[in-house]
Amino acid sequence: MAAHDWYHRRVIFRYLRHVFVIPILVAAALAACKTPAGNYRNDAAHQQLLQSLRQCLVEVPSRGEKNQGFVSPCIRLDVSPLNGISRSRLIDALGPARFCTNSFDSSFPEKDDCPLDQNPQWSFYRLADAIVSGGGPELVCMANKTRSCVTVEWRRSQ
């Protein structure tokens, strides 16, 4: 084997080593920078957010004057700190889910919680008239078939 061949093999080996090592290092760095599964902590700030949401739900009128709709001012609250909260803790704080949905169907909760394959949600609005169809802001626990809310977010129902 000539010295020239040996040099080329060594260079090629170094190159291949970098080709395989660099993607592994990049993947490790991305995994280290990945946001945690949830922001929720059982501290005073998170408890205050849950209490504010509960109070807003209580203030949604069940009845009202005809042609008077209502949308809670709480829909402006950032609920992302609740990401990662358990479904049961959210239900303890807000009361039973009002509705259950997934991409295929919807239903009403069984007891307090929704079936595991559906996401619990709470309505923060009231329509102007019972016969008027439409929707409004809903707080949705996107659980993705788990016992915790991967995300908690505002969505507008139709």
VMD Tcl script that builds the backbone (N, CA, C; Angstrom):
set m [mol new atoms 474]
animate dup $m
set s [atomselect $m all]
$s set {name element resname resid chain x y z} {
  {N N MET 1 A 0.845 -1.159 0.000}
  {CA C MET 1 A 0.000 0.000 0.000}
  {C C MET 1 A 0.900 1.233 0.000}
  {N N ALA 2 A 0.619 2.130 -0.879}
  {CA C ALA 2 A 1.425 3.334 -1.003}
  {C C ALA 2 A 1.039 4.322 0.096}
  {N N ALA 3 A 1.966 5.176 0.409}
  {CA C ALA 3 A 1.724 6.198 1.433}
  {C C ALA 3 A 0.561 7.088 1.019}
  {N N HIS 4 A 0.453 7.300 -0.257}
  {CA C HIS 4 A -0.616 8.130 -0.787}
  {C C HIS 4 A -1.983 7.520 -0.490}
  {N N ASP 5 A -2.154 6.207 -0.674}
  {CA C ASP 5 A -3.414 5.517 -0.377}
  {C C ASP 5 A -3.729 5.570 1.120}
  {N N TRP 6 A -2.692 5.384 1.916}
  {CA C TRP 6 A -2.895 5.413 3.371}
  {C C TRP 6 A -3.432 6.770 3.813}
  {N N TYR 7 A -2.901 7.845 3.253}
  {CA C TYR 7 A -3.333 9.199 3.590}
  {C C TYR 7 A -4.799 9.409 3.219}
  {N N HIS 8 A -5.195 8.966 2.030}
  {CA C HIS 8 A -6.571 9.135 1.579}
  {C C HIS 8 A -7.545 8.337 2.446}
  {N N ARG 9 A -7.173 7.144 2.824}
  {CA C ARG 9 A -8.036 6.346 3.701}
  {C C ARG 9 A -8.202 7.023 5.055}
  {N N ARG 10 A -7.129 7.597 5.560}
  {CA C ARG 10 A -7.199 8.279 6.857}
  {C C ARG 10 A -8.119 9.499 6.766}
  {N N VAL 11 A -8.019 10.260 5.694}
  {CA C VAL 11 A -8.864 11.437 5.501}
  {C C VAL 11 A -10.332 11.008 5.348}
  {N N ILE 12 A -10.557 9.967 4.580}
  {CA C ILE 12 A -11.925 9.474 4.389}
  {C C ILE 12 A -12.495 8.983 5.720}
  {N N PHE 13 A -11.704 8.284 6.540}
  {CA C PHE 13 A -12.162 7.808 7.835}
  {C C PHE 13 A -12.558 8.980 8.734}
  {N N ARG 14 A -11.721 10.037 8.751}
  {CA C ARG 14 A -12.050 11.219 9.558}
  {C C ARG 14 A -13.352 11.860 9.067}
  {N N TYR 15 A -13.496 11.950 7.762}
  {CA C TYR 15 A -14.695 12.542 7.191}
  {C C TYR 15 A -15.928 11.734 7.581}
  {N N LEU 16 A -15.869 10.414 7.435}
  {CA C LEU 16 A -17.015 9.573 7.779}
  {C C LEU 16 A -17.344 9.660 9.262}
  {N N ARG 17 A -16.312 9.736 10.084}
  {CA C ARG 17 A -16.538 9.858 11.520}
  {C C ARG 17 A -17.345 11.127 11.810}
  {N N HIS 18 A -17.020 12.226 11.165}
  {CA C HIS 18 A -17.751 13.483 11.357}
  {C C HIS 18 A -19.169 13.392 10.802}
  {N N VAL 19 A -19.313 12.681 9.686}
  {CA C VAL 19 A -20.637 12.537 9.085}
  {C C VAL 19 A -21.589 11.817 10.048}
  {N N PHE 20 A -21.085 10.857 10.803}
  {CA C PHE 20 A -21.937 10.109 11.724}
  {C C PHE 20 A -22.040 10.767 13.097}
  {N N VAL 21 A -20.993 11.418 13.554}
  {CA C VAL 21 A -20.983 11.992 14.902}
  {C C VAL 21 A -21.755 13.304 14.963}
  {N N ILE 22 A -21.641 14.142 13.968}
  {CA C ILE 22 A -22.281 15.454 14.002}
  {C C ILE 22 A -23.802 15.339 14.123}
  {N N PRO 23 A -24.494 14.509 13.345}
  {CA C PRO 23 A -25.952 14.405 13.534}
  {C C PRO 23 A -26.335 13.925 14.943}
  {N N ILE 24 A -25.529 13.051 15.511}
  {CA C ILE 24 A -25.819 12.580 16.865}
  {C C ILE 24 A -25.666 13.724 17.860}
  {N N LEU 25 A -24.635 14.533 17.709}
  {CA C LEU 25 A -24.437 15.677 18.600}
  {C C LEU 25 A -25.547 16.713 18.430}
  {N N VAL 26 A -25.963 16.953 17.201}
  {CA C VAL 26 A -27.051 17.894 16.956}
  {C C VAL 26 A -28.343 17.387 17.596}
  {N N ALA 27 A -28.644 16.111 17.445}
  {CA C ALA 27 A -29.851 15.538 18.053}
  {C C ALA 27 A -29.787 15.642 19.574}
  {N N ALA 28 A -28.625 15.395 20.156}
  {CA C ALA 28 A -28.482 15.498 21.609}
  {C C ALA 28 A -28.685 16.940 22.069}
  {N N ALA 29 A -28.155 17.885 21.322}
  {CA C ALA 29 A -28.326 19.296 21.683}
  {C C ALA 29 A -29.784 19.711 21.588}
  {N N LEU 30 A -30.466 19.269 20.550}
  {CA C LEU 30 A -31.890 19.592 20.408}
  {C C LEU 30 A -32.711 18.977 21.525}
  {N N ALA 31 A -32.390 17.759 21.904}
  {CA C ALA 31 A -33.113 17.109 23.001}
  {C C ALA 31 A -32.879 17.845 24.307}
  {N N ALA 32 A -31.679 18.347 24.516}
  {CA C ALA 32 A -31.370 19.075 25.745}
  {C C ALA 32 A -32.088 20.419 25.785}
  {N N CYS 33 A -32.304 21.027 24.628}
  {CA C CYS 33 A -32.967 22.323 24.568}
  {C C CYS 33 A -34.483 22.214 24.504}
  {N N LYS 34 A -34.996 21.031 24.348}
  {CA C LYS 34 A -36.429 20.817 24.217}
  {C C LYS 34 A -37.145 21.314 25.467}
  {N N THR 35 A -38.284 21.956 25.267}
  {CA C THR 35 A -39.039 22.441 26.410}
  {C C THR 35 A -39.573 21.265 27.199}
  {N N PRO 36 A -39.757 21.439 28.505}
  {CA C PRO 36 A -40.261 20.338 29.310}
  {C C PRO 36 A -41.682 19.973 28.907}
  {N N ALA 37 A -42.107 18.778 29.307}
  {CA C ALA 37 A -43.428 18.270 28.939}
  {C C ALA 37 A -44.533 19.170 29.460}
  {N N GLY 38 A -44.295 19.870 30.531}
  {CA C GLY 38 A -45.314 20.748 31.071}
  {C C GLY 38 A -44.710 21.844 31.912}
  {N N ASN 39 A -45.432 22.952 31.981}
  {CA C ASN 39 A -44.992 24.082 32.777}
  {C C ASN 39 A -45.596 24.060 34.168}
  {N N TYR 40 A -46.626 23.247 34.364}
  {CA C TYR 40 A -47.400 23.329 35.589}
  {C C TYR 40 A -46.590 22.933 36.815}
  {N N ARG 41 A -46.672 23.796 37.825}
  {CA C ARG 41 A -46.114 23.517 39.140}
  {C C ARG 41 A -47.192 23.847 40.147}
  {N N ASN 42 A -47.213 23.155 41.229}
  {CA C ASN 42 A -48.211 23.410 42.263}
  {C C ASN 42 A -47.700 24.532 43.169}
  {N N ASP 43 A -47.654 25.751 42.613}
  {CA C ASP 43 A -47.195 26.898 43.390}
  {C C ASP 43 A -48.284 27.961 43.428}
  {N N ALA 44 A -48.007 29.058 44.117}
  {CA C ALA 44 A -49.017 30.100 44.321}
  {C C ALA 44 A -49.481 30.728 43.012}
  {N N ALA 45 A -48.574 30.976 42.076}
  {CA C ALA 45 A -48.955 31.608 40.812}
  {C C ALA 45 A -49.896 30.720 40.002}
  {N N HIS 46 A -49.605 29.431 39.952}
  {CA C HIS 46 A -50.463 28.512 39.205}
  {C C HIS 46 A -51.808 28.331 39.908}
  {N N GLN 47 A -51.796 28.290 41.229}
  {CA C GLN 47 A -53.059 28.189 41.974}
  {C C GLN 47 A -53.919 29.431 41.731}
  {N N GLN 48 A -53.292 30.600 41.674}
  {CA C GLN 48 A -54.030 31.839 41.418}
  {C C GLN 48 A -54.654 31.815 40.028}
  {N N LEU 49 A -53.925 31.305 39.036}
  {CA C LEU 49 A -54.467 31.198 37.681}
  {C C LEU 49 A -55.683 30.278 37.671}
  {N N LEU 50 A -55.583 29.139 38.340}
  {CA C LEU 50 A -56.723 28.208 38.410}
  {C C LEU 50 A -57.912 28.848 39.125}
  {N N GLN 51 A -57.654 29.589 40.208}
  {CA C GLN 51 A -58.741 30.259 40.924}
  {C C GLN 51 A -59.397 31.326 40.057}
  {N N SER 52 A -58.600 32.060 39.297}
  {CA C SER 52 A -59.157 33.083 38.396}
  {C C SER 52 A -60.046 32.444 37.338}
  {N N LEU 53 A -59.591 31.341 36.771}
  {CA C LEU 53 A -60.402 30.649 35.771}
  {C C LEU 53 A -61.694 30.125 36.376}
  {N N ARG 54 A -61.616 29.584 37.578}
  {CA C ARG 54 A -62.822 29.078 38.249}
  {C C ARG 54 A -63.809 30.216 38.487}
  {N N GLN 55 A -63.304 31.353 38.950}
  {CA C GLN 55 A -64.180 32.499 39.199}
  {C C GLN 55 A -64.831 32.970 37.904}
  {N N CYS 56 A -64.083 32.957 36.825}
  {CA C CYS 56 A -64.650 33.361 35.533}
  {C C CYS 56 A -65.753 32.402 35.080}
  {N N LEU 57 A -65.564 31.120 35.317}
  {CA C LEU 57 A -66.614 30.151 34.965}
  {C C LEU 57 A -67.883 30.403 35.769}
  {N N VAL 58 A -67.716 30.726 37.037}
  {CA C VAL 58 A -68.872 31.003 37.896}
  {C C VAL 58 A -69.619 32.236 37.389}
  {N N GLU 59 A -68.883 33.192 36.841}
  {CA C GLU 59 A -69.498 34.438 36.384}
  {C C GLU 59 A -70.172 34.330 35.017}
  {N N VAL 60 A -69.972 33.221 34.311}
  {CA C VAL 60 A -70.675 33.035 33.035}
  {C C VAL 60 A -72.138 32.791 33.374}
  {N N PRO 61 A -73.018 33.701 32.963}
  {CA C PRO 61 A -74.422 33.543 33.339}
  {C C PRO 61 A -75.065 32.337 32.655}
  {N N SER 62 A -75.877 31.627 33.410}
  {CA C SER 62 A -76.602 30.512 32.805}
  {C C SER 62 A -77.825 31.026 32.061}
  {N N ARG 63 A -78.322 32.147 32.494}
  {CA C ARG 63 A -79.459 32.799 31.836}
  {C C ARG 63 A -79.181 34.286 31.778}
  {N N GLY 64 A -79.885 34.947 30.969}
  {CA C GLY 64 A -79.696 36.391 30.871}
  {C C GLY 64 A -80.815 36.999 30.070}
  {N N GLU 65 A -80.671 38.264 29.867}
  {CA C GLU 65 A -81.667 38.952 29.069}
  {C C GLU 65 A -81.596 38.463 27.628}
  {N N LYS 66 A -82.748 38.424 27.005}
  {CA C LYS 66 A -82.808 37.980 25.616}
  {C C LYS 66 A -81.922 38.889 24.766}
  {N N ASN 67 A -81.265 38.295 23.791}
  {CA C ASN 67 A -80.368 38.993 22.872}
  {C C ASN 67 A -79.113 39.529 23.548}
  {N N GLN 68 A -78.774 39.021 24.725}
  {CA C GLN 68 A -77.556 39.437 25.415}
  {C C GLN 68 A -76.627 38.242 25.552}
  {N N GLY 69 A -75.596 38.218 24.754}
  {CA C GLY 69 A -74.586 37.173 24.866}
  {C C GLY 69 A -73.548 37.584 25.904}
  {N N PHE 70 A -72.679 36.663 26.224}
  {CA C PHE 70 A -71.630 36.950 27.210}
  {C C PHE 70 A -70.361 36.204 26.826}
  {N N VAL 71 A -69.240 36.895 26.893}
  {CA C VAL 71 A -67.927 36.280 26.711}
  {C C VAL 71 A -67.072 36.719 27.891}
  {N N SER 72 A -66.503 35.755 28.578}
  {CA C SER 72 A -65.702 36.037 29.763}
  {C C SER 72 A -64.448 36.832 29.407}
  {N N PRO 73 A -64.107 37.830 30.234}
  {CA C PRO 73 A -62.844 38.553 30.002}
  {C C PRO 73 A -61.617 37.678 30.281}
  {N N CYS 74 A -61.810 36.537 30.903}
  {CA C CYS 74 A -60.682 35.647 31.215}
  {C C CYS 74 A -60.061 35.015 29.983}
  {N N ILE 75 A -60.720 35.137 28.836}
  {CA C ILE 75 A -60.142 34.527 27.638}
  {C C ILE 75 A -58.837 35.209 27.251}
  {N N ARG 76 A -58.541 36.336 27.883}
  {CA C ARG 76 A -57.274 37.036 27.620}
  {C C ARG 76 A -56.128 36.476 28.467}
  {N N LEU 77 A -56.453 35.618 29.429}
  {CA C LEU 77 A -55.413 35.054 30.293}
  {C C LEU 77 A -54.544 34.071 29.518}
  {N N ASP 78 A -53.255 34.097 29.811}
  {CA C ASP 78 A -52.327 33.117 29.243}
  {C C ASP 78 A -52.451 31.843 30.066}
  {N N VAL 79 A -52.954 30.787 29.446}
  {CA C VAL 79 A -53.151 29.519 30.167}
  {C C VAL 79 A -52.027 28.521 29.899}
  {N N SER 80 A -51.017 28.908 29.124}
  {CA C SER 80 A -49.923 27.982 28.825}
  {C C SER 80 A -49.162 27.516 30.071}
  {N N PRO 81 A -49.123 28.287 31.176}
  {CA C PRO 81 A -48.465 27.747 32.370}
  {C C PRO 81 A -49.130 26.483 32.914}
  {N N LEU 82 A -50.346 26.192 32.462}
  {CA C LEU 82 A -51.041 24.987 32.919}
  {C C LEU 82 A -50.677 23.757 32.098}
  {N N ASN 83 A -49.870 23.907 31.060}
  {CA C ASN 83 A -49.434 22.748 30.276}
  {C C ASN 83 A -48.787 21.729 31.206}
  {N N GLY 84 A -49.223 20.493 31.101}
  {CA C GLY 84 A -48.682 19.425 31.944}
  {C C GLY 84 A -49.515 19.128 33.178}
  {N N ILE 85 A -50.527 19.938 33.452}
  {CA C ILE 85 A -51.378 19.696 34.617}
  {C C ILE 85 A -52.164 18.404 34.401}
  {N N SER 86 A -52.432 17.693 35.468}
  {CA C SER 86 A -53.232 16.469 35.325}
  {C C SER 86 A -54.676 16.849 35.055}
  {N N ARG 87 A -55.347 16.003 34.314}
  {CA C ARG 87 A -56.762 16.242 34.035}
  {C C ARG 87 A -57.551 16.340 35.330}
  {N N SER 88 A -57.250 15.457 36.279}
  {CA C SER 88 A -58.006 15.446 37.531}
  {C C SER 88 A -57.800 16.738 38.323}
  {N N ARG 89 A -56.588 17.288 38.332}
  {CA C ARG 89 A -56.338 18.538 39.052}
  {C C ARG 89 A -57.079 19.690 38.386}
  {N N LEU 90 A -57.114 19.700 37.053}
  {CA C LEU 90 A -57.838 20.749 36.336}
  {C C LEU 90 A -59.336 20.647 36.613}
  {N N ILE 91 A -59.852 19.445 36.646}
  {CA C ILE 91 A -61.273 19.234 36.951}
  {C C ILE 91 A -61.572 19.614 38.397}
  {N N ASP 92 A -60.674 19.291 39.321}
  {CA C ASP 92 A -60.862 19.713 40.713}
  {C C ASP 92 A -60.952 21.228 40.819}
  {N N ALA 93 A -60.155 21.930 40.024}
  {CA C ALA 93 A -60.127 23.387 40.088}
  {C C ALA 93 A -61.303 24.035 39.373}
  {N N LEU 94 A -61.693 23.504 38.214}
  {CA C LEU 94 A -62.705 24.164 37.386}
  {C C LEU 94 A -64.086 23.537 37.470}
  {N N GLY 95 A -64.176 22.382 38.059}
  {CA C GLY 95 A -65.436 21.657 38.051}
  {C C GLY 95 A -65.465 20.700 36.878}
  {N N PRO 96 A -66.521 19.925 36.779}
  {CA C PRO 96 A -66.601 18.923 35.700}
  {C C PRO 96 A -66.475 19.567 34.318}
  {N N ALA 97 A -65.872 18.842 33.405}
  {CA C ALA 97 A -65.786 19.315 32.029}
  {C C ALA 97 A -67.197 19.518 31.492}
  {N N ARG 98 A -67.359 20.485 30.628}
  {CA C ARG 98 A -68.685 20.763 30.063}
  {C C ARG 98 A -68.929 19.976 28.791}
  {N N PHE 99 A -67.824 19.617 28.130}
  {CA C PHE 99 A -67.950 18.942 26.845}
  {C C PHE 99 A -66.674 18.153 26.592}
  {N N CYS 100 A -66.748 17.153 25.728}
  {CA C CYS 100 A -65.595 16.305 25.399}
  {C C CYS 100 A -65.474 16.225 23.882}
  {N N THR 101 A -64.245 16.379 23.379}
  {CA C THR 101 A -64.052 16.331 21.936}
  {C C THR 101 A -62.756 15.622 21.568}
  {N N ASN 102 A -62.734 15.125 20.364}
  {CA C ASN 102 A -61.499 14.719 19.700}
  {C C ASN 102 A -61.713 15.010 18.223}
  {N N SER 103 A -60.819 14.611 17.355}
  {CA C SER 103 A -60.964 14.969 15.950}
  {C C SER 103 A -62.098 14.250 15.244}
  {N N PHE 104 A -62.667 13.214 15.873}
  {CA C PHE 104 A -63.700 12.427 15.205}
  {C C PHE 104 A -65.106 12.640 15.753}
  {N N ASP 105 A -65.215 12.824 17.070}
  {CA C ASP 105 A -66.563 12.966 17.630}
  {C C ASP 105 A -66.527 13.804 18.888}
  {N N SER 106 A -67.685 14.013 19.454}
  {CA C SER 106 A -67.823 14.790 20.684}
  {C C SER 106 A -68.910 14.160 21.543}
  {N N SER 107 A -68.851 14.455 22.816}
  {CA C SER 107 A -69.839 13.912 23.747}
  {C C SER 107 A -69.851 14.745 25.007}
  {N N PHE 108 A -70.696 14.343 25.930}
  {CA C PHE 108 A -70.704 14.967 27.244}
  {C C PHE 108 A -69.906 14.082 28.189}
  {N N PRO 109 A -69.356 14.671 29.247}
  {CA C PRO 109 A -68.502 13.884 30.151}
  {C C PRO 109 A -69.260 12.769 30.853}
  {N N GLU 110 A -68.528 11.709 31.137}
  {CA C GLU 110 A -69.043 10.633 31.973}
  {C C GLU 110 A -68.589 10.966 33.387}
  {N N LYS 111 A -69.522 11.223 34.269}
  {CA C LYS 111 A -69.224 11.738 35.612}
  {C C LYS 111 A -68.554 13.102 35.434}
  {N N ASP 112 A -67.344 13.283 35.944}
  {CA C ASP 112 A -66.693 14.593 35.850}
  {C C ASP 112 A -65.756 14.718 34.662}
  {N N ASP 113 A -65.143 13.611 34.253}
  {CA C ASP 113 A -64.122 13.652 33.217}
  {C C ASP 113 A -64.653 13.050 31.922}
  {N N CYS 114 A -63.912 13.291 30.874}
  {CA C CYS 114 A -64.229 12.748 29.558}
  {C C CYS 114 A -63.574 11.380 29.409}
  {N N PRO 115 A -64.035 10.584 28.450}
  {CA C PRO 115 A -63.308 9.352 28.134}
  {C C PRO 115 A -61.858 9.700 27.783}
  {N N LEU 116 A -60.955 8.786 28.036}
  {CA C LEU 116 A -59.528 9.048 27.855}
  {C C LEU 116 A -59.171 9.472 26.433}
  {N N ASP 117 A -59.935 9.014 25.440}
  {CA C ASP 117 A -59.618 9.377 24.056}
  {C C ASP 117 A -60.220 10.717 23.635}
  {N N GLN 118 A -60.856 11.429 24.588}
  {CA C GLN 118 A -61.424 12.735 24.281}
  {C C GLN 118 A -60.838 13.789 25.223}
  {N N ASN 119 A -60.840 15.032 24.762}
  {CA C ASN 119 A -60.261 16.138 25.511}
  {C C ASN 119 A -61.354 16.920 26.230}
  {N N PRO 120 A -61.188 17.150 27.537}
  {CA C PRO 120 A -62.188 17.935 28.264}
  {C C PRO 120 A -62.097 19.417 27.901}
  {N N GLN 121 A -63.252 20.081 27.933}
  {CA C GLN 121 A -63.268 21.517 27.662}
  {C C GLN 121 A -64.358 22.200 28.473}
  {N N TRP 122 A -64.148 23.498 28.707}
  {CA C TRP 122 A -65.046 24.318 29.497}
  {C C TRP 122 A -65.406 25.557 28.686}
  {N N SER 123 A -66.695 25.918 28.696}
  {CA C SER 123 A -67.190 27.063 27.927}
  {C C SER 123 A -67.079 28.343 28.751}
  {N N PHE 124 A -66.507 29.364 28.166}
  {CA C PHE 124 A -66.373 30.662 28.823}
  {C C PHE 124 A -67.220 31.708 28.099}
  {N N TYR 125 A -68.401 31.304 27.673}
  {CA C TYR 125 A -69.315 32.201 26.975}
  {C C TYR 125 A -70.742 31.698 27.152}
  {N N ARG 126 A -71.683 32.556 26.807}
  {CA C ARG 126 A -73.090 32.181 26.716}
  {C C ARG 126 A -73.638 32.865 25.494}
  {N N LEU 127 A -74.366 32.108 24.685}
  {CA C LEU 127 A -74.969 32.676 23.480}
  {C C LEU 127 A -76.137 33.576 23.852}
  {N N ALA 128 A -76.467 34.478 22.944}
  {CA C ALA 128 A -77.533 35.445 23.209}
  {C C ALA 128 A -78.889 34.783 23.397}
  {N N ASP 129 A -79.144 33.694 22.708}
  {CA C ASP 129 A -80.444 33.052 22.775}
  {C C ASP 129 A -80.233 31.548 22.662}
  {N N ALA 130 A -81.024 30.789 23.365}
  {CA C ALA 130 A -80.862 29.334 23.367}
  {C C ALA 130 A -81.057 28.725 21.983}
  {N N ILE 131 A -81.851 29.370 21.135}
  {CA C ILE 131 A -82.089 28.799 19.815}
  {C C ILE 131 A -81.072 29.283 18.780}
  {N N VAL 132 A -80.198 30.199 19.174}
  {CA C VAL 132 A -79.161 30.683 18.277}
  {C C VAL 132 A -78.019 29.684 18.290}
  {N N SER 133 A -77.584 29.290 17.106}
  {CA C SER 133 A -76.448 28.371 17.056}
  {C C SER 133 A -75.167 29.177 16.916}
  {N N GLY 134 A -74.093 28.575 17.300}
  {CA C GLY 134 A -72.801 29.242 17.220}
  {C C GLY 134 A -71.888 28.719 18.298}
  {N N GLY 135 A -70.866 29.450 18.561}
  {CA C GLY 135 A -69.908 29.009 19.551}
  {C C GLY 135 A -69.240 30.174 20.216}
  {N N GLY 136 A -68.155 29.860 20.877}
  {CA C GLY 136 A -67.412 30.882 21.592}
  {C C GLY 136 A -66.134 30.300 22.152}
  {N N PRO 137 A -65.475 31.047 23.017}
  {CA C PRO 137 A -64.192 30.591 23.553}
  {C C PRO 137 A -64.344 29.422 24.525}
  {N N GLU 138 A -63.538 28.411 24.291}
  {CA C GLU 138 A -63.522 27.210 25.126}
  {C C GLU 138 A -62.096 27.001 25.641}
  {N N LEU 139 A -61.982 26.625 26.891}
  {CA C LEU 139 A -60.694 26.219 27.438}
  {C C LEU 139 A -60.596 24.719 27.221}
  {N N VAL 140 A -59.563 24.281 26.499}
  {CA C VAL 140 A -59.439 22.877 26.121}
  {C C VAL 140 A -58.153 22.296 26.686}
  {N N CYS 141 A -58.299 21.143 27.316}
  {CA C CYS 141 A -57.156 20.359 27.777}
  {C C CYS 141 A -56.851 19.352 26.676}
  {N N MET 142 A -55.792 19.605 25.920}
  {CA C MET 142 A -55.385 18.689 24.848}
  {C C MET 142 A -54.557 17.579 25.496}
  {N N ALA 143 A -55.214 16.461 25.785}
  {CA C ALA 143 A -54.580 15.400 26.557}
  {C C ALA 143 A -53.957 14.306 25.690}
  {N N ASN 144 A -54.375 14.196 24.444}
  {CA C ASN 144 A -53.826 13.179 23.544}
  {C C ASN 144 A -53.823 11.783 24.170}
  {N N LYS 145 A -54.964 11.402 24.694}
  {CA C LYS 145 A -55.174 10.061 25.271}
  {C C LYS 145 A -54.308 9.788 26.500}
  {N N THR 146 A -53.978 10.847 27.256}
  {CA C THR 146 A -53.206 10.677 28.485}
  {C C THR 146 A -53.990 11.263 29.657}
  {N N ARG 147 A -53.489 11.073 30.849}
  {CA C ARG 147 A -54.135 11.579 32.067}
  {C C ARG 147 A -53.710 13.009 32.406}
  {N N SER 148 A -52.836 13.587 31.573}
  {CA C SER 148 A -52.398 14.969 31.774}
  {C C SER 148 A -52.663 15.780 30.519}
  {N N CYS 149 A -52.783 17.080 30.697}
  {CA C CYS 149 A -52.982 17.983 29.572}
  {C C CYS 149 A -51.617 18.290 28.967}
  {N N VAL 150 A -51.399 17.829 27.763}
  {CA C VAL 150 A -50.154 18.161 27.079}
  {C C VAL 150 A -50.104 19.673 26.912}
  {N N THR 151 A -51.207 20.248 26.426}
  {CA C THR 151 A -51.362 21.701 26.378}
  {C C THR 151 A -52.738 22.073 26.902}
  {N N VAL 152 A -52.831 23.258 27.460}
  {CA C VAL 152 A -54.106 23.861 27.828}
  {C C VAL 152 A -54.183 25.121 26.982}
  {N N GLU 153 A -55.269 25.261 26.229}
  {CA C GLU 153 A -55.334 26.357 25.273}
  {C C GLU 153 A -56.760 26.834 25.066}
  {N N TRP 154 A -56.874 28.057 24.560}
  {CA C TRP 154 A -58.174 28.609 24.191}
  {C C TRP 154 A -58.468 28.216 22.745}
  {N N ARG 155 A -59.696 27.783 22.510}
  {CA C ARG 155 A -60.162 27.493 21.154}
  {C C ARG 155 A -61.558 28.081 21.011}
  {N N ARG 156 A -61.894 28.423 19.808}
  {CA C ARG 156 A -63.242 28.934 19.546}
  {C C ARG 156 A -64.070 27.808 18.947}
  {N N SER 157 A -65.169 27.483 19.620}
  {CA C SER 157 A -66.062 26.444 19.101}
  {C C SER 157 A -66.929 27.060 18.005}
  {N N GLN 158 A -67.483 26.201 17.186}
  {CA C GLN 158 A -68.310 26.665 16.065}
  {C C GLN 158 A -69.776 26.482 16.371}
}
mol reanalyze $m
mol bondsrecalc $m
mol representation Tube
mol addrep $m
